[in-house]
Amino acid sequence: MTESAVKQFVNRNWQRLIVAVPYLWLLVFFLAPFAIILKISVADPVIAQPPFTPAFDETGRLQATWDNFTFLLTDKLYAITYLKSVTMAASATVLCLLIGFPMAYGIARASAGVRNLLLLLIILPFWISFLLRVYAWMGLMNNYGVINNFLIWLGVIDQPMQLMYRDFAIYVGLVYSYLPFMILPLYATLERMDLDLVDAAMDLGASPSVAFFDVTWPLARPGVVAGCLLVFIPAIGEYVIPYLLGGPEALLIGRVLFDEFFVNRDWPLASAVAIVLLLLLVVPIVLLQRSQARDTELAS
Amino acid sequence: MNGQAASNGDSASPDFIRIENLSKHFDDFVAVDSVSLSIARGELFSILGGSGCGKTTLLRMLAGFEVPTTGRIFIDGIDVTDLPPYERPVNMMFQSYAIFPHMTVESNIGYGLRKDRLPKSEIGSRVDQMLELVKLNDFRHRKPDQLSGGQRQRVALARALIKRPKVLLLDEPLAALDRKLREHTQFELMAIQDRLKITFIVVTHDQEEAMTLSTRIAVMEQGRFEQVGTPKQVYEYPCNRFVADFIGTINTFESRVVGCTDGVIEVESAEAGSHLHALTDKPIASGDSVSIALRPEKIFISQERPDAAEDTCLHGIVEDLGYFGNLSLYRIRLSTGKIVQVSAQNRRRSAERFLEWNDEVWISWQRQSAVVLTE
């Protein structure tokens, strides 16, 4: 190919070339690792380096087994763990939505100067490492931590309350850490919304609460969906928060995954856990996207 | 909840809508400054003013979106000042149209009736009537983003009319439409208003729109009404310089009164370079400073000196001219340096020639065409 031919190719296909970059990224850093994990999940564990059987044996025959997946189904522990992870992530998501919606609404309706300040305050915690912030919560919530000491000093309680190492502490950690991910997409949709729409609903006979459910809520839906996914997905596989703030009995899927990989060195089973987790996440997301696509199709 | 439309037989009380000393302050800023107004049932009333004059704030107080700082609002004898928007017999058409983007044309129009929990069958038939009225039958299942600007405007109108409000408030109803459509829609609006007999209050910055639409106009500036009157009154007899300037074009001559007898005043104007006469019923004394104002179309222009003796007659040259087909606009420079705008129909007979730049001309007018402005 001559130089001018290359130039011509670039000129004709530059849009495709630009789009190719993210595709290539996803291929190398998502699809390929996923294929590896999928391969490991159908292998048998062995005591070797790496600790699983290769895809093909010496005679070149494919060796794959469903054993890991059937084990996940038969051992109740995994079902309970998945269920607990989903419930905790879902509850944390609902809490974030309940707290985040009024905050996003308030920021979107604040005057321009105040709005920027409030947004900055939402983003500010990201300047500090996530891990440090979770440690800080330990300092706040332990038996002789800031909160207990303050309440004892006030005379509200005379014995320290057990805040740490309970589900309560995990919820605090999850909501605190993921709230900005709820607020920011909500803010983006609410800020764009035409306030006249709410006025129009009220003008036509809707009380403020009715106008909210008729107009504000449906129009904020894309932001609600985005915010919920941004909270739910990382929360379900969260490892650090339950590990540091939760009790030993807080068996969540991230913890199990970690233990299978690093404690039991059962890579195939850990991979199977990861695959199932992915399915648990992907299936509802795909369904959600389908319903949204249908909505926009109806609109056009 | 919105009442039914005004019955026609009711005597036209001038106090159908009564606004008493209404003010709205935003911190230190006075948006509406102690305004009083009465509007009769069935009027098409315009509030005309530039941006920031307080007209939209006034409209939003009528709709119930803004709480007045002081003053009361009565509609059909009922004090609505403290009622929230959803309990007022008033509906509004927003400048942005504010059509719900997630609802079809049909459900947008029916929204108000659904909030009143009317039976489905009645909602259906009234939505049909409205679709008929605004000629959107074929678009009932469309979403707003599939409509043109004119169609969206009609959806907004139908949605605001369906509850048969006692008063319909329209915020710049035609501003978003292009010129051709605007003229057409203007007459459509008037026809609909005439048919439904609903009192319309229109807020606009467009004086032409206000002139053609309205039974009466309030000219608003800095939160106050400068003049309230029929389009003819406001145009022909502006009460002060602001109104005269705001509506149409006007020539003014700064003058000093030298004599006043039987409603005819004689003034001395350095700008005109001569004595001028005008009729007035205002109490004016010799020595007062006044402006003598003349609309461009009240001034005659000719190449020869007109012979009618009582006409005011001044000499000048054509400084500039604009040809608009049916009429021409001239800027005439008087010997004093004052520029006077004159418009004339192009009814030229073939023997006459067109006026050109730097032609010497005479301009003249009858004294009853002149308006005396004291402020």
Interface residues (C-beta under 8 A of the other chain):
Chain A: D194 D196 L197 D199 A200 A201 M202 D203 L204 G205 A206 S207 V210 D214 V215 P218 L219 A299 S300
Chain B: M1 N2 A63 G64 F65 P84 P85 Y86 V90 N91 M92 F94 Q95 S96 A98 I99 F100 P101 H102 Y111 G112 K115 D116 K143 D145 Q146 R159 A160 K163
